[in-house]
Amino acid sequence: MADEQESNLRVLTLNCWGIPYVSKMWAERKLLISEELAKGHFDIVSLQEIWSRSDFELISDKVEDVLPYSHYFYSGVIGSGVCVFSRYPIIDAFIYRYSLNGYMYNITHGDWFGGKAVGYCLIDHPKQPIHFFASHLHASYGQRNQYVPHRTLQSYQLSQFIQLLTKPTDSVIVCGDMNCEPSDLGYRIIRDVTGLVDAWDKHGKVKPGCYGNTSDVSHNTFCGNPQRPQKGGPDDGHRIDYIFYRCAEDKLECIDCEVTMGLVPGKNFSFSDHDGVAASFVVKDSEVERTGPIPDIKKNQEALSETQTVISAALDRLSSYNYLQTFFACAMCFFVISPIFFPVTQHSPLSLHHAAGKILYLFRLVTTVILSGYFFYLIFDARLEYSAYKSVQQMIDIQLKQISPRKRMKGNSCL
């Protein structure tokens, strides 16, 4: 019985729409989502739009008994929003940030600030390693064509990332909010370039009122329109959330796929503005032995530990620099706006009628330009630097935990 349990794997992907102070009822919904995950129905979970680190930690605490392993993918200014929870150990992780993520000046769209990316986790399932990828591609924001090139590029980079990190014999699962439908080029790139299989397309449970669509469906209380003519039909909403998989010799067999986590049980509202997608797999033993050179454990540990020390010191310095730069920015800001509080009269030596006043005015203009750069760094660049450091720090933490002693997994290719 235990061996049979270990051979089963249930995966969930859900866009949580978790924008603090913006998403409706987020404070209540994140608790309900956590409670649902804590029931233990899923073995691996990918969530998108978890923008706040504190929200990720809250969910991690709630689901720790059934999903004790988790990873948050740092990226951009505010974070990628993508995280993974697993019943089985996450023994390696990596993130790749897409080259294009929308435009910085489109502040209300926010994708540039999130730094859209694909996250990778190597999961140590008892039967064989699972190469798990989670992503969230650029949204359309109702503008059908503006972001198609960016989303197409992201789809291609996602496909290449999968190809470069895995072998044809590996068991691969890819999931997330891809923001494209099966008829779109982005979907075809993700599926056809990599040889992935769409779990819903092959094993979806079609039933009255459910045809696999996860976004803009009429029953959703946050984005649905119950009055739409196609209510409950195949054109009710859009299918943009997916679970893809790839395997060799049926060692990872998908047996069903369904749309789930719509309306909250016992409530009159939905878990999120998207429905979730869940797929069940049967995982079989892999007899493929690990190949490739095995690094010297002691030297590997020393190099990683030294890297961790450098990154930790950089994070400490970054925090100190930010306080100092904030002080300078506030001082410059006060200097620029000081005429509001201390106006000068026409006959004052600091007025524009005198040389000293003109020099002071010119100096104030230069300070304004410098101040703009300071604010740009403090708000954007410093956060980007912080995300980069934290991302690598987390990945090294995972690797160091595996070194003593280093697990030798069959079927796990060298990364």
Residue pairs with C-beta under 8 A, 6 or more apart in sequence:
6 125
6 126
6 127
6 283
7 127
7 282
7 283
7 284
8 43
8 280
8 281
8 282
8 283
9 43
9 44
9 125
9 130
9 252
9 280
9 281
9 282
9 283
10 41
10 42
10 43
10 44
10 278
10 279
10 280
10 281
11 42
11 43
11 44
11 45
11 46
11 173
11 175
11 243
11 278
11 279
11 280
11 281
12 37
12 41
12 42
12 44
12 45
12 46
12 260
12 261
12 276
12 277
12 278
13 45
13 46
13 47
13 48
13 134
13 175
13 176
13 177
13 241
13 242
13 243
13 276
13 277
13 278
14 33
14 45
14 46
14 47
14 48
14 241
14 261
14 271
14 272
14 274
14 276
14 277
15 47
15 48
15 49
15 136
15 177
15 214
15 215
15 241
15 272
15 273
15 274
16 29
16 30
16 33
16 47
16 48
16 49
16 50
16 271
16 272
17 23
17 26
17 49
17 222
17 272
17 273
17 274
18 26
18 29
18 30
18 47
18 49
18 50
18 51
18 52
18 55
18 81
19 26
19 49
19 51
20 26
20 51
20 52
20 55
23 29
23 273
24 222
25 269
29 264
29 269
29 271
29 272
30 55
30 58
30 59
31 58
31 62
32 264
32 267
32 271
33 47
33 59
33 261
33 271
33 272
34 58
34 59
34 62
34 63
35 62
36 261
36 264
36 271
37 45
37 59
37 62
37 63
37 66
37 67
37 85
38 62
38 63
38 65
38 66
39 66
40 65
40 66
42 67
42 278
43 67
43 86
43 87
43 88
44 84
44 85
44 86
44 87
44 88
44 123
44 130
44 132
44 173
45 63
45 67
45 84
45 85
45 86
46 82
46 83
46 84
46 132
46 134
46 175
46 176
47 59
47 82
47 83
47 84
47 85
48 81
48 82
48 134
48 136
48 176
48 177
49 81
49 136
49 177
50 56
50 59
50 72
50 81
50 82
50 83
51 78
51 79
51 81
51 114
52 79
53 72
53 79
56 70
56 72
56 83
59 83
59 85
60 70
60 85
63 70
63 85
66 87
67 85
67 86
67 87
68 87
69 85
69 86
69 87
69 88
69 89
69 90
70 83
70 84
70 85
70 86
70 90
71 83
71 84
71 90
71 93
71 119
71 121
71 394
71 398
72 79
72 82
72 83
72 394
73 79
73 80
73 82
73 83
73 84
73 93
73 95
73 117
73 119
73 134
73 391
74 80
74 95
74 386
74 387
74 388
74 390
74 391
74 394
75 95
75 97
75 114
75 115
75 116
75 117
75 387
75 391
76 97
76 101
76 112
76 113
76 114
76 115
76 116
76 117
76 383
76 384
76 387
77 113
77 114
77 115
77 379
77 380
77 383
77 384
77 387
78 110
78 113
78 114
78 115
78 383
79 114
79 115
79 387
80 95
80 97
80 114
80 115
80 116
80 117
80 119
80 136
81 114
81 136
82 117
82 119
82 134
82 135
82 136
82 176
83 119
83 134
84 90
84 119
84 121
84 132
84 134
86 121
86 123
86 132
88 123
88 124
88 125
88 126
88 130
89 123
89 124
90 121
90 122
90 123
90 124
90 398
91 122
91 123
91 124
91 129
91 398
91 401
91 402
91 407
91 409
92 120
92 121
92 122
92 395
92 398
92 399
92 402
92 415
93 119
93 120
93 121
93 122
93 394
93 395
93 398
94 119
94 120
94 165
94 395
94 415
95 117
95 118
95 119
95 120
95 391
95 395
96 117
96 118
96 120
96 157
96 161
97 115
97 116
97 117
98 116
98 117
98 118
98 153
98 154
98 157
98 158
99 153
99 157
100 138
100 149
100 150
100 153
100 154
101 111
101 112
101 114
101 115
101 116
101 138
101 150
102 109
102 110
102 111
102 112
102 116
102 138
102 147
102 150
103 109
103 112
104 112
104 113
104 380
106 112
107 113
109 139
109 141
111 138
111 139
113 380
115 384
115 387
116 135
116 136
116 137
116 138
116 154
117 135
118 133
118 134
118 135
118 157
118 158
118 161
119 133
119 134
119 135
120 131
120 132
120 133
120 161
120 165
121 132
121 134
122 129
122 130
122 131
122 132
122 412
122 415
123 129
123 130
123 131
123 132
124 407
124 409
125 283
127 283
127 284
127 285
127 286
128 171
128 251
128 252
128 283
128 284
128 285
128 286
128 410
128 411
129 170
129 171
129 286
129 409
129 411
129 412
130 171
130 172
130 173
130 252
130 283
131 165
131 166
131 170
131 171
131 172
131 173
132 172
132 173
132 174
133 158
133 161
133 162
133 172
133 173
133 174
133 175
133 176
134 174
134 175
134 176
135 154
135 158
135 174
135 176
135 178
136 176
136 177
136 179
137 151
137 154
137 155
137 158
137 176
137 177
137 178
137 179
137 180
137 186
138 147
138 150
138 151
138 154
138 179
139 147
139 179
140 146
140 147
140 151
140 179
141 147
148 185
148 186
151 179
151 180
151 186
152 185
152 186
152 189
154 186
155 178
155 180
155 185
155 186
155 187
155 189
155 190
156 189
156 193
158 174
158 189
158 190
159 189
159 190
159 193
159 194
160 193
162 172
162 174
162 194
162 196
163 193
163 194
165 415
166 172
166 246
166 413
167 413
168 195
168 248
169 248
169 288
169 411
170 246
170 247
170 248
170 411
170 413
171 245
171 246
171 247
171 248
171 251
171 252
171 283
171 286
171 411
172 194
172 196
172 245
172 246
172 247
173 243
173 244
173 245
173 252
173 281
174 190
174 194
174 196
174 242
174 243
174 244
174 245
175 241
175 242
175 243
175 244
175 277
176 241
176 242
177 240
177 241
177 274
178 186
178 187
178 190
178 240
178 241
178 242
179 186
179 240
180 186
180 187
180 240
181 187
181 238
181 239
181 240
182 198
182 201
182 239
187 242
190 196
190 242
190 244
191 197
191 198
191 244
194 244
194 246
195 246
196 244
196 245
196 246
197 244
197 245
197 246
197 254
198 242
198 243
198 244
199 242
199 243
199 244
199 245
199 254
199 257
199 277
199 279
200 212
200 239
200 242
200 243
200 257
200 259
200 277
200 279
202 254
202 257
203 254
203 255
203 256
203 257
203 279
204 212
204 257
204 258
205 256
205 257
205 258
205 259
206 212
208 232
209 219
209 232
209 236
210 258
210 259
211 233
211 234
211 236
211 239
212 239
212 259
213 234
213 236
213 237
213 238
213 239
213 259
213 275
214 237
214 238
214 239
214 240
214 241
214 259
214 274
214 275
214 276
214 277
215 223
215 237
215 238
215 239
215 240
215 241
215 273
215 274
215 275
216 223
216 224
216 225
216 237
216 238
217 224
217 236
217 237
217 262
217 275
218 224
218 225
218 226
218 227
218 228
218 230
218 231
218 232
218 236
218 237
219 226
219 262
219 263
219 270
220 237
220 262
220 270
220 273
220 274
220 275
221 263
221 268
221 269
221 270
222 269
222 270
222 272
222 273
223 273
224 237
228 236
230 236
241 274
241 275
241 276
241 277
242 277
243 257
243 277
243 278
243 279
245 252
245 254
245 279
245 281
247 253
250 284
251 283
251 284
251 285
251 286
252 281
252 282
252 283
252 284
253 281
253 282
253 284
254 279
254 280
254 281
255 280
255 281
255 282
256 279
256 280
257 277
257 278
257 279
257 280
258 277
258 278
258 279
259 275
259 276
259 277
259 278
260 275
260 276
260 277
260 278
261 271
261 272
261 275
261 276
261 278
262 270
262 271
262 275
262 276
263 269
263 270
263 271
264 270
264 271
286 410
286 411
287 410
287 411
288 410
288 411
289 410
289 411
290 408
290 409
290 410
290 411
290 412
290 413
290 414
291 413
291 414
292 413
292 414
293 414
294 408
294 414
297 403
297 406
300 403
301 400
301 403
301 404
304 396
304 399
304 400
304 403
305 400
307 392
307 396
308 393
308 396
308 397
308 400
311 389
311 392
311 393
311 396
312 393
314 389
315 386
315 389
315 390
315 393
318 382
318 385
318 386
318 389
322 378
322 382
325 374
325 377
325 378
326 378
328 374
329 371
329 374
329 375
329 378
332 367
332 370
332 371
332 374
333 371
335 364
335 367
336 364
336 367
336 368
336 371
344 350
344 351
344 357
345 351
346 353
347 353
348 354
348 357
349 356
349 357
350 356
350 357
350 360
351 357
352 358
352 361
